[in-house]
Amino acid sequence: MSSEQLFKPFSLKSLNIKNRIVMAPMTRSFSPNGIPTADVASYYSRRAAAQVGLILSEGTVIDRPSSSNDANIPHFYGTAALAGWKNVIDGVHAEGGSMGPQIWHMGVMANHHSGWKPSVPFEGPSEYNNPNLKNGVAMTEADIADTILAFGRAAADAKKLGFDCVEIHGAHGYLIDQFFWDATNNRTDQYGGKTLAERSRFAVEVVKEVRKQVGEDFAIILRLSQWKPADYNFQLAKTPEEMESWLLPLSEAGVDIFHCSQRRFWEPEFEGSDLNFAGWAKKITGKATITVGSVGLNGEFLAAFAGESSQPSSLDELLRRFDRGDFDLVAVGRPILADPHWVEKIKENKTEELVGFSKEALGALL
Ligand SMILES: Cc1cc2nc3c(=O)[nH]c(=O)nc-3n(C[C@H](O)[C@H](O)[C@H](O)COP(=O)(O)O)c2cc1C
Protein backbone atom coordinates (compact mmCIF):
# COMPACT_ATOMS: atom_id res chain seq x y z
CA MET A 1 0.00 0.00 0.00
CA SER A 2 1.31 3.50 -0.78
CA SER A 3 1.78 5.91 2.09
CA GLU A 4 1.07 8.88 -0.21
CA GLN A 5 -1.86 10.11 1.88
CA LEU A 6 0.48 10.76 4.83
CA PHE A 7 2.32 13.30 2.69
CA LYS A 8 -0.50 15.79 2.30
CA PRO A 9 0.07 19.08 4.15
CA PHE A 10 -1.86 20.02 7.29
CA SER A 11 -2.74 23.50 8.57
CA LEU A 12 -4.41 24.54 11.80
CA LYS A 13 -3.96 28.05 13.22
CA SER A 14 -0.21 28.63 13.70
CA LEU A 15 0.65 25.16 12.42
CA ASN A 16 1.48 24.64 8.76
CA ILE A 17 3.16 21.33 8.26
CA LYS A 18 4.28 19.59 5.12
CA ASN A 19 3.02 16.11 5.98
CA ARG A 20 1.09 14.17 8.60
CA ILE A 21 4.02 12.67 10.44
CA VAL A 22 4.86 13.92 13.92
CA MET A 23 7.96 13.03 15.91
CA ALA A 24 6.56 11.83 19.24
CA PRO A 25 7.88 13.57 22.37
CA MET A 26 10.75 11.50 23.78
CA THR A 27 12.76 12.24 26.89
CA ARG A 28 16.48 11.96 26.18
CA SER A 29 18.17 13.41 29.30
CA PHE A 30 20.97 15.06 27.33
CA SER A 31 20.47 18.58 28.75
CA PRO A 32 22.86 19.02 31.72
CA ASN A 33 21.38 21.22 34.45
CA GLY A 34 18.25 21.51 32.35
CA ILE A 35 19.87 23.39 29.48
CA PRO A 36 19.46 22.02 25.92
CA THR A 37 22.89 21.87 24.27
CA ALA A 38 24.01 22.41 20.67
CA ASP A 39 23.90 18.60 20.27
CA VAL A 40 20.23 18.61 21.25
CA ALA A 41 19.61 21.35 18.65
CA SER A 42 21.33 19.35 15.90
CA TYR A 43 19.43 16.17 16.88
CA TYR A 44 16.14 17.97 16.21
CA SER A 45 17.32 19.89 13.12
CA ARG A 46 18.48 16.59 11.53
CA ARG A 47 14.87 15.38 11.78
CA ALA A 48 13.55 18.66 10.33
CA ALA A 49 15.97 18.37 7.40
CA ALA A 50 14.79 14.79 6.83
CA GLN A 51 11.11 15.69 6.31
CA VAL A 52 9.54 15.11 9.74
CA GLY A 53 6.33 17.18 9.46
CA LEU A 54 6.03 18.28 13.09
CA ILE A 55 8.59 17.70 15.82
CA LEU A 56 7.34 17.53 19.38
CA SER A 57 10.18 18.05 21.82
CA GLU A 58 11.01 15.72 24.64
CA GLY A 59 9.10 16.65 27.79
CA THR A 60 10.52 19.95 29.10
CA VAL A 61 9.65 20.99 32.62
CA ILE A 62 7.86 24.11 33.84
CA ASP A 63 8.97 26.53 36.54
CA ARG A 64 8.09 24.71 39.76
CA PRO A 65 10.80 23.63 42.20
CA SER A 66 9.96 19.92 41.95
CA SER A 67 8.66 19.62 38.39
CA SER A 68 11.49 17.22 37.45
CA ASN A 69 13.20 14.13 38.88
CA ASP A 70 16.23 14.25 36.59
CA ALA A 71 18.94 16.95 36.35
CA ASN A 72 19.46 16.21 32.64
CA ILE A 73 15.89 16.80 31.52
CA PRO A 74 15.53 20.21 29.87
CA HIS A 75 13.81 23.13 31.61
CA PHE A 76 11.41 25.41 29.80
CA TYR A 77 12.17 28.38 32.03
CA GLY A 78 15.21 30.47 32.93
CA THR A 79 17.41 32.51 30.60
CA ALA A 80 19.97 29.82 29.77
CA ALA A 81 17.47 27.04 29.05
CA LEU A 82 15.25 29.31 26.94
CA ALA A 83 18.32 30.46 24.96
CA GLY A 84 19.05 26.76 24.36
CA TRP A 85 15.49 26.27 23.09
CA LYS A 86 15.77 29.35 20.86
CA ASN A 87 18.74 27.68 19.24
CA VAL A 88 16.69 24.50 18.79
CA ILE A 89 13.72 26.17 17.08
CA ASP A 90 15.92 28.37 14.90
CA GLY A 91 17.77 25.26 13.72
CA VAL A 92 14.52 23.43 12.97
CA HIS A 93 13.11 26.40 11.05
CA ALA A 94 16.35 26.79 9.07
CA GLU A 95 15.74 23.25 7.80
CA GLY A 96 12.10 23.96 6.91
CA GLY A 97 10.62 22.06 9.86
CA SER A 98 7.98 22.85 12.47
CA MET A 99 8.16 22.21 16.20
CA GLY A 100 6.39 22.55 19.53
CA PRO A 101 7.78 21.94 23.01
CA GLN A 102 6.02 19.41 25.23
CA ILE A 103 5.57 21.27 28.51
CA TRP A 104 5.62 19.02 31.54
CA HIS A 105 5.35 18.74 35.29
CA MET A 106 6.09 15.22 36.50
CA GLY A 107 4.09 15.38 39.71
CA VAL A 108 4.92 12.83 42.41
CA MET A 109 7.73 10.62 41.13
CA ALA A 110 9.94 7.77 42.19
CA ASN A 111 13.46 8.97 43.02
CA HIS A 112 15.77 8.97 40.01
CA HIS A 113 18.39 6.20 39.85
CA SER A 114 21.16 8.85 39.65
CA GLY A 115 20.37 9.90 43.22
CA TRP A 116 19.59 13.48 42.09
CA LYS A 117 16.60 15.05 43.82
CA PRO A 118 14.85 18.41 43.48
CA SER A 119 15.34 20.90 46.33
CA VAL A 120 11.83 20.31 47.69
CA PRO A 121 9.61 17.20 47.82
CA PHE A 122 7.70 16.05 44.76
CA GLU A 123 4.16 17.45 44.61
CA GLY A 124 0.88 16.19 43.26
CA PRO A 125 -2.83 16.06 43.98
CA SER A 126 -1.90 13.66 46.81
CA GLU A 127 1.31 12.10 48.15
CA TYR A 128 0.93 9.20 45.71
CA ASN A 129 2.48 8.44 42.33
CA ASN A 130 0.36 5.30 42.16
CA PRO A 131 -1.45 3.20 44.78
CA ASN A 132 1.85 1.51 45.71
CA LEU A 133 4.16 4.51 45.77
CA LYS A 134 3.90 7.43 48.17
CA ASN A 135 6.75 9.86 47.60
CA GLY A 136 5.58 13.47 47.72
CA VAL A 137 3.29 16.05 49.25
CA ALA A 138 -0.27 17.05 48.38
CA MET A 139 -0.38 20.48 46.71
CA THR A 140 -2.15 23.36 48.41
CA GLU A 141 -4.57 25.46 46.38
CA ALA A 142 -1.83 28.12 46.23
CA ASP A 143 0.60 25.54 44.78
CA ILE A 144 -2.02 24.61 42.20
CA ALA A 145 -2.64 28.22 41.23
CA ASP A 146 1.11 28.83 40.83
CA THR A 147 1.50 25.67 38.74
CA ILE A 148 -1.28 26.74 36.38
CA LEU A 149 0.47 30.08 35.90
CA ALA A 150 3.79 28.30 35.28
CA PHE A 151 2.21 26.22 32.48
CA GLY A 152 0.89 29.47 31.01
CA ARG A 153 4.30 31.17 31.17
CA ALA A 154 5.96 28.23 29.45
CA ALA A 155 3.39 28.38 26.65
CA ALA A 156 3.85 32.14 26.30
CA ASP A 157 7.62 31.60 26.08
CA ALA A 158 7.14 28.91 23.43
CA LYS A 159 5.27 31.40 21.29
CA LYS A 160 7.78 34.18 21.99
CA LEU A 161 10.72 31.97 20.98
CA GLY A 162 9.03 31.22 17.66
CA PHE A 163 7.74 27.67 18.17
CA ASP A 164 4.82 26.69 15.94
CA CYS A 165 2.61 25.21 18.65
CA VAL A 166 2.77 23.90 22.20
CA GLU A 167 1.91 20.49 23.63
CA ILE A 168 0.72 20.10 27.23
CA HIS A 169 1.73 16.74 28.72
CA GLY A 170 -1.42 15.42 30.35
CA ALA A 171 -0.62 11.70 29.96
CA HIS A 172 1.35 8.74 31.34
CA GLY A 173 0.75 9.18 35.06
CA TYR A 174 2.46 12.57 35.44
CA LEU A 175 1.03 15.61 37.27
CA ILE A 176 -2.02 16.39 35.14
CA ASP A 177 -2.84 12.69 34.82
CA GLN A 178 -2.40 12.27 38.59
CA PHE A 179 -5.32 14.70 38.94
CA PHE A 180 -7.43 12.66 36.48
CA TRP A 181 -6.84 9.34 38.26
CA ASP A 182 -8.89 8.57 41.38
CA ALA A 183 -6.07 6.41 42.74
CA THR A 184 -3.82 9.49 42.99
CA ASN A 185 -6.43 12.21 43.39
CA ASN A 186 -8.17 11.79 46.73
CA ARG A 187 -8.74 15.52 47.23
CA THR A 188 -11.85 16.83 48.88
CA ASP A 189 -11.54 20.37 47.45
CA GLN A 190 -12.67 21.62 44.02
CA TYR A 191 -9.78 19.75 42.29
CA GLY A 192 -10.97 16.34 43.47
CA GLY A 193 -14.26 14.52 43.13
CA LYS A 194 -15.93 11.23 42.40
CA THR A 195 -16.17 11.71 38.65
CA LEU A 196 -13.51 12.00 35.98
CA ALA A 197 -15.16 15.25 34.90
CA GLU A 198 -14.64 16.72 38.38
CA ARG A 199 -11.03 15.55 38.52
CA SER A 200 -10.42 17.20 35.13
CA ARG A 201 -10.78 20.66 36.61
CA PHE A 202 -7.02 21.15 37.04
CA ALA A 203 -6.37 20.23 33.39
CA VAL A 204 -9.18 22.49 32.20
CA GLU A 205 -7.69 25.41 34.14
CA VAL A 206 -4.22 24.69 32.72
CA VAL A 207 -5.60 24.67 29.16
CA LYS A 208 -7.54 27.91 29.76
CA GLU A 209 -4.45 29.64 31.14
CA VAL A 210 -2.34 28.44 28.23
CA ARG A 211 -4.99 29.69 25.80
CA LYS A 212 -5.09 33.05 27.58
CA GLN A 213 -1.31 33.37 27.27
CA VAL A 214 -0.92 32.34 23.62
CA GLY A 215 -4.06 33.89 22.11
CA GLU A 216 -6.64 32.32 19.81
CA ASP A 217 -4.38 31.68 16.82
CA PHE A 218 -1.67 29.52 18.39
CA ALA A 219 -2.24 25.77 18.20
CA ILE A 220 -2.51 23.94 21.53
CA ILE A 221 -2.06 20.17 21.64
CA LEU A 222 -3.01 18.16 24.72
CA ARG A 223 -1.52 14.70 25.19
CA LEU A 224 -3.65 12.22 27.11
CA SER A 225 -3.50 8.51 27.87
CA GLN A 226 -5.91 6.06 29.37
CA TRP A 227 -3.05 3.75 30.44
CA LYS A 228 -0.75 4.43 33.37
CA PRO A 229 2.85 3.24 33.79
CA ALA A 230 1.59 1.41 36.90
CA ASP A 231 -1.30 -0.20 35.00
CA TYR A 232 -1.05 -0.63 31.24
CA ASN A 233 -4.66 -1.74 30.85
CA PHE A 234 -6.18 1.03 32.93
CA GLN A 235 -8.99 3.12 31.45
CA LEU A 236 -9.79 6.53 32.94
CA ALA A 237 -12.90 6.66 30.73
CA LYS A 238 -14.62 3.30 30.78
CA THR A 239 -17.41 4.18 28.34
CA PRO A 240 -17.84 6.58 25.42
CA GLU A 241 -20.12 8.69 27.66
CA GLU A 242 -17.42 8.98 30.31
CA MET A 243 -14.91 9.90 27.61
CA GLU A 244 -17.29 12.63 26.48
CA SER A 245 -17.47 14.03 30.01
CA TRP A 246 -13.67 14.08 30.09
CA LEU A 247 -12.82 15.46 26.65
CA LEU A 248 -15.58 17.96 25.93
CA PRO A 249 -14.66 20.38 28.76
CA LEU A 250 -11.00 20.19 27.67
CA SER A 251 -12.00 20.86 24.09
CA GLU A 252 -14.10 23.84 25.14
CA ALA A 253 -11.24 25.14 27.30
CA GLY A 254 -9.16 25.54 24.14
CA VAL A 255 -7.49 22.33 23.02
CA ASP A 256 -7.01 22.31 19.24
CA ILE A 257 -5.51 18.85 18.84
CA PHE A 258 -5.85 15.81 21.07
CA HIS A 259 -2.76 13.62 21.09
CA CYS A 260 -4.07 10.23 22.12
CA SER A 261 -1.34 8.04 23.52
CA GLN A 262 -1.65 4.29 23.13
CA ARG A 263 1.02 1.63 23.21
CA ARG A 264 -0.50 0.02 20.08
CA PHE A 265 -2.56 2.27 17.82
CA TRP A 266 -4.69 -0.60 16.47
CA GLU A 267 -6.22 -1.50 19.83
CA PRO A 268 -9.91 -0.53 20.09
CA GLU A 269 -10.93 1.67 22.99
CA PHE A 270 -14.37 0.24 23.74
CA GLU A 271 -16.25 -2.93 22.86
CA GLY A 272 -18.46 -2.86 19.79
CA SER A 273 -16.27 -0.60 17.63
CA ASP A 274 -12.74 -0.82 16.25
CA LEU A 275 -12.14 2.93 16.82
CA ASN A 276 -8.96 3.64 18.73
CA PHE A 277 -8.47 6.46 21.28
CA ALA A 278 -7.71 9.07 18.60
CA GLY A 279 -10.77 7.90 16.65
CA TRP A 280 -13.05 8.34 19.63
CA ALA A 281 -11.52 11.69 20.59
CA LYS A 282 -12.15 13.00 17.08
CA LYS A 283 -15.68 11.62 16.99
CA ILE A 284 -16.53 13.12 20.39
CA THR A 285 -14.89 16.54 20.09
CA GLY A 286 -14.73 17.15 16.34
CA LYS A 287 -11.19 18.39 16.96
CA ALA A 288 -8.09 17.18 15.12
CA THR A 289 -6.33 14.18 16.65
CA ILE A 290 -2.94 12.50 16.62
CA THR A 291 -2.61 8.74 16.95
CA VAL A 292 0.54 7.02 18.21
CA GLY A 293 1.83 3.68 19.36
CA SER A 294 3.96 1.10 17.55
CA VAL A 295 3.46 2.67 14.12
CA GLY A 296 5.80 0.80 11.78
CA LEU A 297 7.17 -1.48 14.54
CA ASN A 298 6.26 -4.94 15.78
CA GLY A 299 6.93 -4.35 19.50
CA GLU A 300 5.68 -1.64 21.90
CA PHE A 301 7.76 1.00 23.66
CA LEU A 302 7.56 0.03 27.31
CA ALA A 303 8.98 -3.37 26.43
CA ALA A 304 11.71 -1.44 24.60
CA PHE A 305 12.84 0.06 27.93
CA ALA A 306 13.29 -3.50 29.18
CA GLY A 307 15.64 -4.11 26.28
CA GLU A 308 13.30 -5.62 23.70
CA SER A 309 14.16 -4.82 20.07
CA SER A 310 11.50 -4.17 17.44
CA GLN A 311 11.52 -4.80 13.72
CA PRO A 312 9.86 -2.71 11.01
CA SER A 313 6.25 -3.65 10.26
CA SER A 314 3.63 -2.75 7.66
CA LEU A 315 1.71 0.56 7.71
CA ASP A 316 -1.41 -0.92 6.04
CA GLU A 317 -3.67 -0.93 9.10
CA LEU A 318 -2.58 2.63 9.98
CA LEU A 319 -3.38 3.82 6.45
CA ARG A 320 -6.77 2.11 6.49
CA ARG A 321 -7.73 4.03 9.63
CA PHE A 322 -6.19 7.26 8.35
CA ASP A 323 -8.18 7.02 5.09
CA ARG A 324 -11.34 6.44 7.11
CA GLY A 325 -10.69 9.80 8.81
CA ASP A 326 -10.08 8.47 12.33
CA PHE A 327 -7.20 10.91 12.93
CA ASP A 328 -5.34 13.74 11.21
CA LEU A 329 -1.76 13.15 12.26
CA VAL A 330 0.41 10.18 13.14
CA ALA A 331 3.12 10.36 15.79
CA VAL A 332 6.10 8.09 15.51
CA GLY A 333 8.53 7.63 18.38
CA ARG A 334 11.25 5.00 18.40
CA PRO A 335 11.71 4.67 14.62
CA ILE A 336 12.50 8.40 14.37
CA LEU A 337 14.65 8.33 17.52
CA ALA A 338 16.74 5.55 16.01
CA ASP A 339 16.83 6.94 12.47
CA PRO A 340 16.52 10.62 11.50
CA HIS A 341 15.73 9.49 7.94
CA TRP A 342 12.70 7.30 8.74
CA VAL A 343 10.19 9.68 7.10
CA GLU A 344 12.19 10.00 3.89
CA LYS A 345 12.52 6.21 3.69
CA ILE A 346 8.75 5.79 4.09
CA LYS A 347 8.08 8.47 1.49
CA GLU A 348 10.43 6.90 -1.01
CA ASN A 349 9.22 3.39 -0.16
CA LYS A 350 12.75 2.27 0.79
CA THR A 351 11.43 -0.29 3.26
CA GLU A 352 14.54 -2.44 2.99
CA GLU A 353 16.53 0.43 4.53
CA LEU A 354 14.36 0.77 7.68
CA VAL A 355 16.37 -0.06 10.81
CA GLY A 356 13.76 -0.82 13.51
CA PHE A 357 14.63 -0.02 17.11
CA SER A 358 17.00 -1.40 19.70
CA LYS A 359 17.75 0.04 23.10
CA GLU A 360 21.32 0.99 22.11
CA ALA A 361 19.73 3.90 20.19
CA LEU A 362 18.91 5.47 23.56
CA GLY A 363 22.58 5.87 24.42
CA ALA A 364 23.28 8.73 22.00
CA LEU A 365 21.61 11.55 20.08
CA LEU A 366 21.78 9.90 16.66
C1 LIG B 1 12.93 7.01 25.01
C2 LIG B 1 11.50 7.43 25.12
C3 LIG B 1 11.18 8.57 25.84
C4 LIG B 1 9.85 9.00 25.92
N1 LIG B 1 9.56 10.18 26.56
C5 LIG B 1 8.31 10.70 26.49
C6 LIG B 1 8.04 12.04 26.93
O1 LIG B 1 8.93 12.80 27.36
N2 LIG B 1 6.76 12.48 26.84
C7 LIG B 1 5.75 11.71 26.35
O2 LIG B 1 4.61 12.14 26.29
N3 LIG B 1 6.00 10.44 25.89
C8 LIG B 1 7.25 9.95 25.92
N4 LIG B 1 7.50 8.71 25.37
C9 LIG B 1 6.43 7.98 24.66
C10 LIG B 1 6.48 8.32 23.16
O3 LIG B 1 6.12 9.67 22.92
C11 LIG B 1 5.52 7.43 22.36
O4 LIG B 1 4.20 7.65 22.77
C12 LIG B 1 5.86 5.96 22.49
O5 LIG B 1 7.24 5.74 22.30
C13 LIG B 1 5.06 5.11 21.52
O6 LIG B 1 5.42 5.43 20.21
P1 LIG B 1 6.37 4.44 19.35
O7 LIG B 1 5.75 3.08 19.49
O8 LIG B 1 6.31 4.99 17.95
O9 LIG B 1 7.75 4.49 19.95
C14 LIG B 1 8.83 8.24 25.31
C15 LIG B 1 9.16 7.09 24.60
C16 LIG B 1 10.47 6.68 24.48
C17 LIG B 1 10.80 5.46 23.67
The ligand as an SDF file (V2000), in Angstrom:
LIG
                    3D

 31 33  0  0  0  0  0  0  0  0999 V2000
   12.9340    7.0130   25.0110 C   0  0  0  0  0  0  0  0  0  0  0  0
   11.5020    7.4320   25.1200 C   0  0  0  0  0  0  0  0  0  0  0  0
   11.1760    8.5710   25.8370 C   0  0  0  0  0  0  0  0  0  0  0  0
    9.8460    8.9980   25.9230 C   0  0  0  0  0  0  0  0  0  0  0  0
    9.5580   10.1810   26.5550 N   0  0  0  0  0  0  0  0  0  0  0  0
    8.3100   10.7020   26.4880 C   0  0  0  0  0  0  0  0  0  0  0  0
    8.0400   12.0400   26.9330 C   0  0  0  0  0  0  0  0  0  0  0  0
    8.9300   12.7970   27.3620 O   0  0  0  0  0  0  0  0  0  0  0  0
    6.7630   12.4780   26.8380 N   0  0  0  0  0  0  0  0  0  0  0  0
    5.7510   11.7070   26.3470 C   0  0  0  0  0  0  0  0  0  0  0  0
    4.6130   12.1430   26.2890 O   0  0  0  0  0  0  0  0  0  0  0  0
    6.0020   10.4450   25.8940 N   0  0  0  0  0  0  0  0  0  0  0  0
    7.2480    9.9500   25.9220 C   0  0  0  0  0  0  0  0  0  0  0  0
    7.5020    8.7120   25.3680 N   0  0  0  0  0  0  0  0  0  0  0  0
    6.4300    7.9840   24.6560 C   0  0  0  0  0  0  0  0  0  0  0  0
    6.4780    8.3200   23.1570 C   0  0  0  0  0  0  0  0  0  0  0  0
    6.1200    9.6670   22.9170 O   0  0  0  0  0  0  0  0  0  0  0  0
    5.5160    7.4340   22.3550 C   0  0  0  0  0  0  0  0  0  0  0  0
    4.2010    7.6540   22.7720 O   0  0  0  0  0  0  0  0  0  0  0  0
    5.8580    5.9570   22.4940 C   0  0  0  0  0  0  0  0  0  0  0  0
    7.2360    5.7360   22.3010 O   0  0  0  0  0  0  0  0  0  0  0  0
    5.0550    5.1110   21.5240 C   0  0  0  0  0  0  0  0  0  0  0  0
    5.4190    5.4300   20.2060 O   0  0  0  0  0  0  0  0  0  0  0  0
    6.3750    4.4400   19.3480 P   0  0  0  0  0  0  0  0  0  0  0  0
    5.7510    3.0760   19.4930 O   0  0  0  0  0  0  0  0  0  0  0  0
    6.3090    4.9890   17.9530 O   0  0  0  0  0  0  0  0  0  0  0  0
    7.7480    4.4850   19.9450 O   0  0  0  0  0  0  0  0  0  0  0  0
    8.8260    8.2450   25.3110 C   0  0  0  0  0  0  0  0  0  0  0  0
    9.1620    7.0870   24.5980 C   0  0  0  0  0  0  0  0  0  0  0  0
   10.4670    6.6780   24.4850 C   0  0  0  0  0  0  0  0  0  0  0  0
   10.8030    5.4570   23.6670 C   0  0  0  0  0  0  0  0  0  0  0  0
  1  2  1  0
  2  3  1  0
  2 30  2  0
  3  4  2  0
  4  5  1  0
  4 28  1  0
  5  6  2  0
  6  7  1  0
  6 13  1  0
  7  8  2  0
  7  9  1  0
  9 10  1  0
 10 11  2  0
 10 12  1  0
 12 13  2  0
 13 14  1  0
 14 15  1  0
 14 28  1  0
 15 16  1  0
 16 17  1  0
 16 18  1  0
 18 19  1  0
 18 20  1  0
 20 21  1  0
 20 22  1  0
 22 23  1  0
 23 24  1  0
 24 25  2  0
 24 26  1  0
 24 27  1  0
 28 29  2  0
 29 30  1  0
 30 31  1  0
M  END
$$$$
